Amino acid sequence: MKDAPERFFHWTTPFHGPSGDTKEITEEEEEEAVWITGRIPEIASEFFAPPLNNADNGDEEIEDATEKKQRALLDSIVHALRFMHRDKLEPDFIQRYRADIVTSPAVRNNLYAIMDEDAEWEHMTQVRQKAEGVLERLIAAAEGDDAKGADEENVMKLREQLQTAEHRLEESVKEQERIKEELSGLGDVEDAKTNGDDDDEDDDLFGNDDDDDEMKSKRNQKASLQSHLGTIESLMQERAERVAELGTLLKSAE
């Protein structure tokens, strides 16, 4: 790690692929590549675009060419992430010297965006694993030894409450993901404000405050979303604990 570029000292996103020199693409790498494809417009456009020079080809040949092109794009994302994680290669280096392996032009043009989406994938995976872990513990508790003399009405009530609690937990997870996407869409408001400082003098002369009003609106929107995100994450924690509590009560009642 001491010979790695400075960028990678602060890039803490874990690698989701194999640790060795395995060439075979894992199921998780494939899943992440498909997810990233849908997140970056230029890559998605290349993925769904029809193959070139297919005017004289039949339907089956066009289908084969499309599948090969899409396969090459997904492989490009996987190899790009492997180069960055395992070999600590900078995106600019990959774009210039690894075009023979990262063959997709859209992938090479969006390597920095792929790094960002890799971090988002890790966050989403963590949230999903946490929710799945809670549900797995509930299932394990429900499959425990049956308790004799359980009150059937109480058991039914607890099951309904547990189902409702699980549904609310899932809603919290989805809401958290939605807010994160909205925040990502707003971009870096402070950077945008800095880039607009050069025009402040002209704005003062002509009285044009539209840009300032728009920036203020974005900052307020971002602050509101961040506050809402904190509330949702606290609520998600409470709901996860409630699900675990109901699972324990249900196990005791049964």
Secondary structure per residue as TSV (DSSP state, phi and psi in degrees):
chain	resnum	aa	ss	phi	psi
A	1	M	-	360.0	-22.6
A	2	K	T	-67.2	-22.7
A	3	D	T	-95.4	2.1
A	4	A	S	-76.1	152.9
A	5	P	-	-58.4	153.6
A	6	E	G	-57.6	-33.4
A	7	R	G	-54.6	-37.3
A	8	F	G	-79.1	-11.3
A	9	F	G	-69.8	-24.9
A	10	H	S	-107.7	1.7
A	11	W	-	-96.7	100.6
A	12	T	-	-100.1	4.9
A	13	T	-	-63.9	124.6
A	14	P	-	-70.8	156.7
A	15	F	-	-85.1	133.4
A	16	H	-	-101.0	11.3
A	17	G	S	-107.9	-172.8
A	18	P	-	-69.9	149.5
A	19	S	S	-80.1	-27.8
A	20	G	S	-88.9	-156.7
A	21	D	S	-94.6	25.5
A	22	T	-	-59.8	130.7
A	23	K	-	-88.5	-23.9
A	24	E	S	-67.4	134.0
A	25	I	-	-81.3	129.6
A	26	T	-	-79.9	166.3
A	27	E	H	-63.9	-39.7
A	28	E	H	-68.7	-38.2
A	29	E	H	-62.4	-42.1
A	30	E	H	-61.7	-45.6
A	31	E	H	-62.8	-43.6
A	32	E	H	-65.6	-40.0
A	33	A	H	-62.0	-42.3
A	34	V	H	-63.7	-41.6
A	35	W	H	-63.8	-44.6
A	36	I	H	-63.7	-37.6
A	37	T	H	-55.7	-42.6
A	38	G	H	-75.9	-12.2
A	39	R	H	-92.6	-21.2
A	40	I	S	-115.3	113.3
A	41	P	H	-55.4	-44.0
A	42	E	H	-63.7	-39.4
A	43	I	H	-68.6	-41.5
A	44	A	H	-61.9	-39.4
A	45	S	H	-62.9	-42.8
A	46	E	H	-66.6	-37.7
A	47	F	H	-62.5	-42.1
A	48	F	H	-94.2	-5.6
A	49	A	S	-69.6	142.7
A	50	P	-	-68.6	150.9
A	51	P	-	-65.3	152.1
A	52	L	S	-78.4	159.9
A	53	N	S	55.9	47.8
A	54	N	-	-117.8	15.6
A	55	A	T	-62.5	-35.3
A	56	D	T	-95.5	4.3
A	57	N	-	-92.6	152.5
A	58	G	-	-80.1	176.3
A	59	D	H	-60.7	-41.5
A	60	E	H	-66.2	-39.7
A	61	E	H	-67.7	-39.9
A	62	I	H	-63.3	-41.3
A	63	E	H	-63.1	-42.5
A	64	D	H	-64.1	-42.5
A	65	A	H	-65.1	-39.3
A	66	T	H	-64.4	-44.1
A	67	E	H	-62.7	-41.3
A	68	K	H	-64.6	-41.1
A	69	K	H	-64.4	-43.5
A	70	Q	H	-67.6	-37.7
A	71	R	H	-63.3	-40.8
A	72	A	H	-64.9	-36.5
A	73	L	H	-67.3	-46.0
A	74	L	H	-63.4	-40.5
A	75	D	H	-62.1	-36.3
A	76	S	H	-62.9	-41.6
A	77	I	H	-63.6	-45.5
A	78	V	H	-61.3	-47.3
A	79	H	H	-67.4	-36.3
A	80	A	H	-61.4	-44.6
A	81	L	H	-65.9	-37.5
A	82	R	H	-64.6	-42.4
A	83	F	H	-60.7	-41.8
A	84	M	H	-73.0	-41.1
A	85	H	H	-80.0	-51.1
A	86	R	H	-84.0	-40.2
A	87	D	S	-100.3	-6.3
A	88	K	-	56.0	42.3
A	89	L	-	-90.7	134.9
A	90	E	-	-67.6	149.0
A	91	P	H	-54.5	-40.9
A	92	D	H	-63.1	-37.5
A	93	F	H	-66.6	-43.9
A	94	I	H	-62.0	-43.6
A	95	Q	H	-60.6	-37.4
A	96	R	H	-87.4	-39.3
A	97	Y	H	-115.0	-1.2
A	98	R	-	-123.8	27.0
A	99	A	T	-66.5	-20.3
A	100	D	T	-73.1	-19.8
A	101	I	T	-107.9	-46.6
A	102	V	S	-88.4	82.1
A	103	T	-	-80.6	-19.0
A	104	S	-	-75.6	121.5
A	105	P	H	-60.1	-40.3
A	106	A	H	-64.6	-38.5
A	107	V	H	-66.0	-43.9
A	108	R	H	-63.6	-31.6
A	109	N	H	-78.8	-10.5
A	110	N	T	-129.3	34.8
A	111	L	H	-65.8	-36.4
A	112	Y	H	-67.8	-38.6
A	113	A	H	-64.9	-36.0
A	114	I	H	-64.3	-38.2
A	115	M	H	-59.8	-44.4
A	116	D	H	-64.4	-43.3
A	117	E	H	-69.0	-28.6
A	118	D	H	-61.8	-40.4
A	119	A	H	-66.8	-39.3
A	120	E	H	-65.6	-37.9
A	121	W	H	-61.3	-42.5
A	122	E	H	-61.3	-44.1
A	123	H	H	-62.9	-46.0
A	124	M	H	-61.9	-39.7
A	125	T	H	-63.8	-41.0
A	126	Q	H	-61.7	-45.2
A	127	V	H	-63.2	-43.7
A	128	R	H	-63.7	-43.1
A	129	Q	H	-64.4	-36.4
A	130	K	H	-64.1	-45.8
A	131	A	H	-65.4	-41.8
A	132	E	H	-65.2	-36.0
A	133	G	H	-63.2	-40.9
A	134	V	H	-63.0	-45.6
A	135	L	H	-66.0	-37.0
A	136	E	H	-64.3	-39.3
A	137	R	H	-65.4	-36.4
A	138	L	H	-66.2	-41.6
A	139	I	H	-64.0	-42.6
A	140	A	H	-62.6	-39.2
A	141	A	H	-66.9	-38.5
A	142	A	H	-69.1	-23.3
A	143	E	T	-92.7	7.6
A	144	G	S	-69.7	-176.7
A	145	D	-	-62.0	134.4
A	146	D	-	-69.0	134.5
A	147	A	-	-93.8	133.7
A	148	K	T	-76.8	150.4
A	149	G	T	74.5	22.0
A	150	A	-	-70.3	145.5
A	151	D	-	-81.9	114.5
A	152	E	H	-62.3	-39.8
A	153	E	H	-64.8	-41.1
A	154	N	H	-66.2	-38.1
A	155	V	H	-63.1	-44.9
A	156	M	H	-62.2	-40.3
A	157	K	H	-64.5	-42.8
A	158	L	H	-65.3	-37.5
A	159	R	H	-64.1	-41.4
A	160	E	H	-64.8	-42.2
A	161	Q	H	-64.5	-38.9
A	162	L	H	-65.4	-42.7
A	163	Q	H	-61.5	-41.4
A	164	T	H	-65.2	-42.3
A	165	A	H	-64.3	-40.6
A	166	E	H	-63.3	-41.1
A	167	H	H	-63.6	-42.1
A	168	R	H	-66.0	-36.5
A	169	L	H	-63.8	-43.1
A	170	E	H	-62.0	-38.8
A	171	E	H	-63.2	-39.3
A	172	S	H	-64.1	-41.5
A	173	V	H	-62.6	-44.0
A	174	K	H	-65.1	-39.4
A	175	E	H	-65.5	-38.2
A	176	Q	H	-62.4	-43.9
A	177	E	H	-63.6	-39.4
A	178	R	H	-63.9	-43.1
A	179	I	H	-66.2	-40.2
A	180	K	H	-60.3	-39.4
A	181	E	H	-67.3	-39.0
A	182	E	H	-64.7	-41.4
A	183	L	H	-63.8	-40.3
A	184	S	H	-63.3	-36.7
A	185	G	H	-68.7	-27.5
A	186	L	H	-71.4	-25.3
A	187	G	-	73.9	-166.1
A	188	D	-	-90.3	98.8
A	189	V	H	-62.6	-38.1
A	190	E	H	-66.3	-38.7
A	191	D	H	-63.6	-41.1
A	192	A	H	-64.4	-35.1
A	193	K	H	-66.3	-41.5
A	194	T	H	-63.6	-41.8
A	195	N	H	-64.4	-23.9
A	196	G	T	-92.0	0.5
A	197	D	G	-65.0	-29.6
A	198	D	G	-64.3	-22.9
A	199	D	G	-94.5	0.7
A	200	D	H	-61.7	-37.5
A	201	E	H	-64.7	-42.2
A	202	D	H	-65.2	-37.6
A	203	D	H	-62.6	-38.3
A	204	D	H	-65.9	-37.1
A	205	L	H	-69.8	-41.8
A	206	F	H	-102.5	-2.6
A	207	G	T	69.9	31.3
A	208	N	-	-95.9	104.3
A	209	D	-	-107.0	13.6
A	210	D	H	-60.7	-43.6
A	211	D	H	-64.1	-41.8
A	212	D	H	-63.5	-41.0
A	213	D	H	-64.2	-41.0
A	214	E	H	-65.0	-41.8
A	215	M	H	-65.9	-40.4
A	216	K	H	-62.7	-40.8
A	217	S	H	-62.2	-41.7
A	218	K	H	-66.0	-40.9
A	219	R	H	-63.7	-41.4
A	220	N	H	-64.9	-40.8
A	221	Q	H	-64.2	-41.6
A	222	K	H	-66.0	-41.9
A	223	A	H	-63.1	-40.4
A	224	S	H	-64.2	-42.3
A	225	L	H	-65.6	-40.3
A	226	Q	H	-64.9	-39.8
A	227	S	H	-64.6	-42.7
A	228	H	H	-64.5	-36.9
A	229	L	H	-62.1	-43.3
A	230	G	H	-61.1	-40.3
A	231	T	H	-64.1	-43.6
A	232	I	H	-64.4	-41.3
A	233	E	H	-65.5	-37.9
A	234	S	H	-65.8	-42.1
A	235	L	H	-64.0	-38.5
A	236	M	H	-63.1	-40.4
A	237	Q	H	-63.6	-43.4
A	238	E	H	-63.3	-40.2
A	239	R	H	-71.0	-34.2
A	240	A	H	-64.2	-41.3
A	241	E	H	-66.0	-37.1
A	242	R	H	-65.5	-40.8
A	243	V	H	-61.2	-44.1
A	244	A	H	-63.6	-40.8
A	245	E	H	-63.2	-46.2
A	246	L	H	-64.8	-34.8
A	247	G	H	-62.8	-41.1
A	248	T	H	-65.3	-43.8
A	249	L	H	-63.3	-40.0
A	250	L	H	-64.6	-41.1
A	251	K	H	-62.6	-42.0
A	252	S	H	-66.7	-38.3
A	253	A	H	-70.7	-32.0
A	254	E	-	-80.7	360.0
